[in-house]
Amino acid sequence: MTHPADTALPVSEAVALKVQYQTRQRNWRGQLSTTTVRAVDGIDLAIRSGEAVALVGESGCGKSTLGRALLRLEHVSEGAVHFAGSDLTGLGEPMLRPLRRNMQMVFQDPFSSLNPRMRIGETLAEPLLVHGLASKAEARARVAEILEIVGLDPAVATRHPHAFSGGQRQRIAIARAVIARPKFVVADEPISALDISVQAQILDLFEDLKERFALTYLFISHDLAVVRHIADRVAVMYLGRIVEEGSPESVFDNPLHPYTQALLAAVPSPDPVRERSRPAATLQGEPPSPAATISGCRFRGRCAHAMPICETSDPALATGGDGKQAVACFLHHEQSF
């Protein structure tokens, strides 16, 4: 069955996107050296209207940098960022400002993402008033409406953030992101700082908002298990590159890249008997530094299946015959594609 997003134009798109930083440090002799950190290293990713894309990978792989770059909160070193058909790459902040209402972000830490001096009602009304989307009276009504939608009593609009739990604060942060009816939302690890009991509720809220507002979003997570039931598509990221991409069914039921296989093997099973009998995860060691110069496949140093070609060539992301899954791995380039 074809998903509606399959034929829609991209709302947000990265084209050969690179985000690099220059860092300076002195050695023990006091000599200054400059290092290039390749946080995002040549990514193509298109997110279509109404689609929920999950971006997963270890901490430090560049997930958050990619999400921020899609919103033009990070400088683009090379490549391009498109939004709703417009090229955002070279736009300065004055030209980006009118577009901000349609590009919103939910941050990881609910305790630092809300202004402690502002009442919740003021925080939620701000996007409407700044962008001229409502009068003060209309904004108050919209605030009450969105608080009910995210599962909070409208009466809490008069309170300050310190009066709320972490889960409640994240509901407020999500409400702030969607109150102006944006076209695209980046949710950057929105449940990782929350208790396990609250995480499922927030995931359910994202699913509800997606249906209610036809929300298009990029959901960033380091945990593959949490995204299986909320994503229309999963992209696995390793050291600045996407190494596997496909539907949740294909990625979870038939993972092709050794890195994806290792991530899934590391997910604990709720069945104690199955947990004791399953083989240990095969992923060993730590990923190389994004500042390191790497020839060939960037995963080869941790891969049990590395071949001679992996030392000299970097595998491209190649799509399979069914068009539902792609992988950047020489194990599959000739055998499956």
N, C-alpha and C positions, 0 to 999 in steps of 0.2 A: 504494500500500500504506500502510495506517495504521500509524504508529509507536505502540508501546505507551504512550508518554508522552502521546499525544494525548488519551486519555480519563482519565488519572490526575489526581488532585487535586494542586494545586501544593504542592511542598515549601517553596519560598521564593517570596515575591511582594512586589513593590513596587507600591503603589497611589498614583498622583499624587504620587510621592515627590519631596521637595525637601530638599536639604542646602545651607545657606547659612552663610557665615562673615562676621563683622564684623571688618574690619581698620582700624587707626588709623594715620595717618601725618601728619607735620608738613610744611608747605610751607616755602619759603625764608624766609617771614616768621615762622616758628615757630607758625603757626596749625594747630590740630589738626582733622583731618577724619576722618569715618568712612565707609568704603566697604563695600558688601555684595557679597561674592563668591558667585555662584550656581554652585556646583560641580556640583550635580545639580538640574535645573530642571523637575520635573514629569514623572516617568518611571513608566510602567506596564510591568511585566515579571513574568511568571509562569514559574517553572521547575518542571517536573513530575518526578515520581519516575522515576529511571533516565535522565534526560535530561542531555545535555551541551550547554550553551549557551555559545557563544563571543561575547565582547563585545570589539569591535575599534574602534580609533580612534586619532587622534594623541595624543601625550603632552600632558597638561593638559586633556583633554576631560572628565574626571570619572569615568573608568572605575574607578580604584582606590577613589575615594570611594563610588561606588555599591556596589562589592563589599563594602567595609567596613560600609556602612550596612545591607546585607542581613543582616550578622552582628551588627548593633547595636554595632559598634565605633566608629561615628560617631553624633553626635546628629542626630536627624531634625527638621528645621525645620517641614515640613508634610507631609501625606500619612500613609501608614501602611506598616509592614513586617509581613508575616505569615510565620509559620513553622509548618509542619505543622498549619495550621488555627488557630493561636493568634496574637493580635495582640501583637506585641512592642513596639509603638511607645512606650507609656508605662511600660514596665517598668524598674525600677531594677536595679542590678547584683546585689543579693541574689536577686531573682526570676529574673534571667537566668542566674545561675551554674549551676543544675542543667541548663539547656538547652545549655550550652557544649559538652558532650561530643558533641552531635549537630550542631554547627556548627563547622567547622574551617577553617583557612586555611593555604595554602602561599604564602610570601612570595617576592618577587623575588630578593633577595640571599641566597644560601645561606651566605655568609661571616659575616653578621651575625644570622641568624635562629636560630642554635644557641648555647646557653650555653657559652662556651669552658672553663668550670670544671667542667662536668659530663661524665661519661663518656656515651658514646652509649647504653649500656644504661639508664642512669639517666634520660636524656632521653626515651627511648621508653617506659619504664615509668611515668613520671610521670602521664600522663593516666589510665592504668588505676588507679593507686593513689589519685590525688586524687578520682576519681569513684567509688571503691569497686567497681570492676568486676572486680578480681582480687586474690588474695593475692600476697605477694612471690614465692612459688614459681611461681604461675600466671603472674605478670607476666614472669618470666624466660623461661618457655616461649613466651609470646606474642611477646616481643621477638625471640627466635631465629627464630620462624616468620615474622614480618613482615620481618626482615632478608633471609631467603631469598627471600621474595616479591618484594622490590624489587631483588634481584640482588646482595646483599652477603653475605659470609661471616658467620655468627652470631658467630664469634670476635672480630669487630671491636667487639663491645659493650663491651669493656674499654678501648677507646681514647678519646681526646679529639678534638674536631673538627679541631684543627690537623693531624692526621695524614691528612686526607682531601683529595682534589681537590674542585673546585667541583661537578662532576657527582655525585660520591659524596655530598657534603654535601646536595645537593638530593634525592637518593634517600632520605637519612635524614630530611630535613624532610618529604617526602611520606609516609614510613613513620609519622612522628609524627602526621601529620594523619589517617591512616586506621586506626591501630591500635585505636582505640576504636569502630570501625565507625560512623562518623557518618552522618547522613542527608544531609548537604549539605556540600560543600567548595568554597571559593572559592580558585582558583589565580591569583594576581596576577602576571602576567608571569613565570611560573616558569622559562622557558628563555632569557630575554633576556640574562642575565648569563653564559651558558654558551657554550663553543665550539660552532661549527657541527656538528662531528663528534659532540658529546654531545647536542645538541638533539633529534635524531631518536630517540635511545634513550629520552629522558625522555618524549617524546610517545608512544612505543610503550608505556612503562610506564603512562601515564595510561589508554590504551586497555585494557590488560590489567586494571588495577584496576577500571575501569568494568564490565567483564564479570564479573570475579571477585566483586566486592562489590555489584553493582548500584548503582554509585556515581552520585550526582547531583551535578553540579558546574557552576560558572560559571568558564570559562576566559578570563582577561583577556589581551589581546595587542594590540600596536600593528601587528602584521604579519598581514595577511589570509592570506598564503600558508600560514602554519603551521597554521591552524585548519581548513582545508578538509576534511581527512580524519578529524578527531577530533570534529567537532561535529555534533550532530543539528539544531541551529538556530544561525543567526548573527544577531547584533544589531550594527548599526553605529552608533556614538555620535559626536556632534559637539556640542561646546560645551554639555554638560549635558543633551542630548536624544538620544533614539534616532531616527535619520532613516531607517533601513531595517531590515527584519527579515524573515527567511524561512529556508527550507532552504538548505543549502550549494549544492545544485544550482541553485536559482533565483537566489540572490544572486551566485554566481560566473559562471553562464552567461548570466544576463539581469539585470545590475545596473540598477536604475531611477534611483536618486538620483545626481545629478552628483558628489557627494562619493564615493560608493562606486565609481563609474566611475573617478574619478581615483586612488583608492587602488589599484585593481586595475591601472590603467595604469602605476603606479609600481613594480609588482612586476617585478623583472628576470627575463628568460627564460633558461633554461639553454642554449638554442640560440643561438650567437653570430650566425648569419645572421638569425634572427628578431629578435634583440635589436637589431641594427643597422637593420632595416627597419621596425620598429614605430613608430607615431607617438609623439611625446613626450607625457608626462603633462600634463593640462590644468589641474591644480590650481596656482593662483598665490597668492603672498602668505602671510601668517600669519593664523591665526584671531584674532578680536577677544578682548580680555580678558574673562574671566568676570565681571569687575566692571563692564563697560560696559553701559549701558542701550541695548538694541537693539529697534527696532520692526520688525515684519515678520519675514521669514525670516532667521535668523542666519547662513545660508550665502551670502546674496545677493552680498556684497562679493567673493567669490572664485568666483562662478558665471558661466560664459559664457552661460548661458541665462536670466539673471534677467529678470523681467517686471515691469511696473508694480505688479501685485498683490503681488509679493514685498516691496515697500517698506512696505506697510501691514498685511499679514496674515501670521500665522505658520501655515504649513500643519500640519494635524494628521496623525498617523500613520494612514493609511487602508488597509484591507485589500483586496486584489484579489479578483476573482471566484472564483479557484480556492482561496482561503483559505490559500495557502501563502506569500504574500509581502505585505508592507506597506511603504509608503513615505510620507514626509512631504515632498511636492514637488508644486507646482501644475502641473508639466509632465504629470503623470499623473492628477491627481485627476478631471479631466473626460474625458480621452481614454481611460483604461484602466479606470476604476472606475465 
